[in-house]
Amino acid sequence: MARQSAARRKARRFTVQALYQWQMTGAN
């Protein structure tokens, strides 16, 4: 359970960072 939670948190952070960078690249 703890392992899955950590993996999920890592994936969520990765997605957030990817979205942040995507917006920073100028997707407007």
C-alpha positions in Angstrom: 0.0 0.0 0.0 2.7 2.4 1.0 4.7 1.6 -2.2 1.7 2.2 -4.4 1.0 5.5 -2.6 4.6 6.6 -3.2 4.5 5.6 -6.9 1.2 7.4 -7.3 2.5 10.5 -5.7 5.6 10.4 -7.9 3.4 10.0 -11.0 1.2 12.8 -9.9 4.2 15.1 -9.3 5.6 14.1 -12.7 2.3 14.9 -14.4 2.1 18.2 -12.6 5.6 19.1 -13.6 5.0 18.1 -17.2 1.8 20.2 -17.3 3.7 23.2 -15.8 6.5 22.9 -18.3 4.0 22.5 -21.2 2.3 25.7 -20.1 5.6 27.5 -19.7 6.6 26.5 -23.2 3.8 28.9 -24.3 0.8 26.8 -25.1 -1.4 29.9 -24.9 
